[in-house]
C-alpha cells in the first residue's frame, strides 16, 4: 500500500504541474488577445515542455506522447480560459499558477529521473529543467523577457524543491513526505519572490556601479 500511495502522489504532482503550467500558458495567450488555437498551443507547449526535455535527456519515452489524456487536458484548460470572463483571470494568477507548477514539477522531474537510474546530482538538475523549461518556452513564444534571465528568484525555487526532496529521501523520510515538503518549500520561496519581489544579486563588474 505505501508503494501505491507513493506512486499516486507522484502522479498527482505530475498532473498538477502539467495543469497549472497549461493554465499559465493559456492565460498568457488570452492576455495577448490571441485566438483559441494559439491559446491551446500555448497551453500544450507550456504544460509539457519541461517534461519533454527531461524525458529526452534521461532516455525515457516522451510522456505525453504515450498518454493522450495529457494533451486533451491541456487543450481543455485552454478552452476553459478562453471562453470564461476575463475578470476571472485578473491579478497575479498567471504568476501564482506558474509558481505552483514550478514547485510540483521540479519534485516530479527529480523523482522520475531517479526512477530511471539517474544519480542524485543530475536528477536534481532534471527537476530544475522540468520545472523551468515550460515557462521559458511560453515567455519566448509570447515575446516577453523570460523569468530565468531576470534576477527575481525562480530557478532557485525549483532547485530548492528538488534538493529538499532529495535530502529528505536520503534521510529516510519517505517519498510522500519528501515530495510534499519539497514542493511546498519551492512554492513558498517562489511565492515570497512574487509577493516581495525577492531577487538574487546581479553581477557587477569591478569597474563601477
C-alpha positions as CSV (number, residue, x, y, z in Angstrom):
1,X,0.0,0.0,0.0
2,X,2.8,2.6,0.7
3,X,4.2,2.0,-2.8
4,X,0.8,2.6,-4.3
5,X,0.3,5.7,-2.2
6,X,3.7,7.0,-3.3
7,X,3.0,6.3,-6.9
8,X,-0.3,8.1,-6.7
9,X,1.3,11.1,-5.0
10,X,4.0,11.4,-7.7
11,X,1.3,11.0,-10.4
12,X,-0.7,13.8,-8.8
13,X,2.3,16.0,-8.7
14,X,2.8,15.3,-12.4
15,X,-0.8,16.2,-13.2
16,X,-0.7,19.3,-11.0
17,X,2.4,20.6,-12.7
18,X,1.1,20.0,-16.2
19,X,-2.3,21.6,-15.4
20,X,-1.1,24.8,-13.8
21,X,1.6,25.3,-16.4
22,X,-1.0,24.7,-19.1
23,X,-3.2,27.3,-17.3
24,X,-0.3,29.8,-17.2
25,X,0.3,29.3,-21.0
26,X,-3.4,29.8,-21.8
27,X,-3.5,32.9,-19.6
28,X,-0.5,34.4,-21.4
29,X,-2.2,33.8,-24.8
30,X,-5.5,35.4,-23.8
31,X,-3.8,38.4,-22.2
32,X,-2.1,38.9,-25.6
33,X,-5.6,38.7,-27.2
34,X,-4.7,35.6,-29.2
35,X,-7.0,33.1,-30.9
36,X,-8.3,29.9,-29.3
37,X,-5.9,27.9,-31.4
38,X,-2.9,29.9,-30.1
39,X,-4.2,29.6,-26.5
40,X,-4.4,25.8,-27.0
41,X,-0.8,25.7,-28.4
42,X,0.5,27.9,-25.6
43,X,-1.2,25.6,-23.0
44,X,0.2,22.5,-24.6
45,X,3.8,23.6,-25.0
46,X,3.9,25.2,-21.6
47,X,2.3,22.2,-19.9
48,X,4.6,19.5,-21.5
49,X,7.7,21.5,-22.5
50,X,9.8,20.9,-19.4
51,X,8.9,17.2,-19.1
52,X,9.5,16.6,-22.8
53,X,13.1,17.9,-22.5
54,X,13.6,15.9,-19.3
55,X,12.5,12.7,-20.9
56,X,14.7,13.2,-23.9
57,X,17.7,13.8,-21.7
58,X,17.1,10.7,-19.5
59,X,16.2,8.4,-22.4
60,X,12.6,7.9,-21.4
61,X,9.6,7.8,-23.8
62,X,8.2,11.3,-24.0
63,X,5.4,11.1,-21.5
64,X,2.6,12.9,-23.2
65,X,3.1,11.1,-26.5
66,X,2.3,7.9,-24.5
67,X,-0.7,9.4,-22.7
68,X,-3.3,11.1,-24.9
69,X,-5.2,12.3,-21.8
70,X,-2.4,14.8,-21.1
71,X,-2.8,16.7,-24.3
72,X,-6.5,16.6,-24.0
73,X,-6.3,18.1,-20.5
74,X,-4.1,21.0,-21.8
75,X,-6.5,21.7,-24.6
76,X,-9.5,21.6,-22.2
77,X,-7.8,24.1,-19.9
78,X,-7.1,26.4,-22.8
79,X,-10.8,26.3,-23.9
80,X,-12.0,27.0,-20.3
81,X,-9.7,30.0,-20.0
82,X,-10.7,31.3,-23.5
83,X,-14.5,31.1,-23.0
84,X,-14.7,32.4,-19.5
85,X,-14.9,36.1,-18.4
86,X,-11.5,37.9,-18.3
87,X,-12.2,39.1,-14.8
88,X,-11.9,35.5,-13.5
89,X,-8.2,35.6,-14.5
90,X,-7.1,39.0,-13.5
91,X,-4.4,39.9,-11.0
92,X,-1.3,37.7,-10.4
93,X,-3.0,34.4,-11.2
94,X,-0.5,33.6,-14.0
95,X,2.4,34.1,-11.7
96,X,0.9,32.0,-8.9
97,X,-0.1,29.2,-11.3
98,X,3.4,29.2,-12.6
99,X,4.8,29.1,-9.1
100,X,2.7,26.0,-8.2
101,X,3.7,24.3,-11.5
102,X,7.3,25.1,-10.9
103,X,7.4,23.5,-7.4
104,X,5.3,20.4,-8.2
105,X,7.1,19.7,-11.5
106,X,10.6,20.2,-10.1
107,X,9.9,17.5,-7.5
108,X,8.2,15.2,-10.0
109,X,11.1,15.6,-12.5
110,X,13.6,14.7,-9.9
111,X,11.6,11.7,-8.8
112,X,11.2,10.4,-12.4
113,X,14.9,10.9,-13.1
114,X,15.8,8.8,-10.0
115,X,13.3,6.1,-11.1
116,X,15.2,5.9,-14.5
117,X,18.5,5.4,-12.7
118,X,19.9,8.9,-12.9
119,X,22.3,9.8,-10.0
120,X,21.1,12.4,-7.4
121,X,23.1,15.4,-8.7
122,X,21.9,15.2,-12.3
123,X,18.5,14.2,-11.1
124,X,18.3,17.5,-9.2
125,X,19.1,19.3,-12.5
126,X,16.4,17.2,-14.3
127,X,14.0,18.6,-11.7
128,X,15.0,22.2,-12.4
129,X,14.7,21.6,-16.1
130,X,11.3,20.0,-15.7
131,X,10.1,23.0,-13.6
132,X,11.6,25.8,-15.6
133,X,11.7,25.0,-19.3
134,X,7.9,25.1,-20.0
135,X,7.6,28.6,-18.6
136,X,10.7,29.7,-20.6
137,X,9.1,28.4,-23.8
138,X,5.9,30.2,-23.0
139,X,7.7,33.5,-22.5
140,X,9.8,33.1,-25.7
141,X,6.7,32.5,-27.7
142,X,4.9,35.4,-26.1
143,X,7.9,37.7,-26.9
144,X,8.4,38.7,-23.3
145,X,11.6,38.6,-21.2
146,X,11.9,35.2,-19.7
147,X,11.9,35.0,-15.9
148,X,15.1,33.0,-16.0
149,X,17.1,35.9,-17.3
150,X,15.9,38.3,-14.6
151,X,17.3,38.4,-11.1
152,X,13.9,37.5,-9.5
153,X,14.1,34.2,-7.7
154,X,12.7,31.5,-9.9
155,X,15.3,28.8,-10.8
156,X,16.4,28.9,-7.2
157,X,12.9,27.9,-6.0
158,X,12.9,24.9,-8.4
159,X,16.4,23.9,-7.1
160,X,15.2,24.2,-3.5
161,X,12.2,21.9,-4.2
162,X,14.4,19.3,-5.9
163,X,17.2,19.5,-3.4
164,X,15.0,19.2,-0.3
165,X,13.2,16.3,-1.9
166,X,16.5,14.5,-2.4
167,X,17.8,15.4,1.1
168,X,14.7,14.1,2.8
169,X,14.8,10.9,0.7
170,X,18.4,10.4,1.8
171,X,17.4,11.0,5.4
172,X,14.7,8.2,5.1
173,X,11.7,10.5,5.3
174,X,9.8,8.5,2.7
175,X,8.7,9.6,-0.8
176,X,5.4,11.1,0.2
177,X,6.8,13.4,3.0
178,X,9.8,14.3,0.9
179,X,7.6,15.2,-2.1
180,X,5.1,17.3,-0.1
181,X,7.8,19.2,1.9
182,X,10.0,19.8,-1.2
183,X,7.2,21.1,-3.3
184,X,5.8,23.2,-0.5
185,X,9.2,24.8,0.2
186,X,9.7,25.6,-3.5
187,X,6.3,27.1,-3.8
188,X,6.7,29.2,-0.7
189,X,10.1,30.6,-1.9
190,X,8.7,31.4,-5.3
191,X,5.6,32.9,-3.7
192,X,7.7,35.1,-1.5
193,X,9.6,36.3,-4.5
194,X,6.3,37.2,-6.2
195,X,4.9,38.9,-3.1
196,X,8.0,40.9,-2.1
197,X,10.0,41.0,-5.4
198,X,12.8,39.0,-3.9
199,X,15.8,38.7,-6.2
200,X,19.4,37.3,-6.2
201,X,22.2,39.8,-6.5
202,X,23.0,40.8,-10.1
203,X,26.6,40.6,-11.4
204,X,28.6,43.8,-11.2
205,X,32.0,44.1,-12.7
206,X,34.8,45.6,-10.7
207,X,35.0,48.9,-12.6
208,X,32.0,50.8,-11.4
209,X,28.4,51.0,-10.1
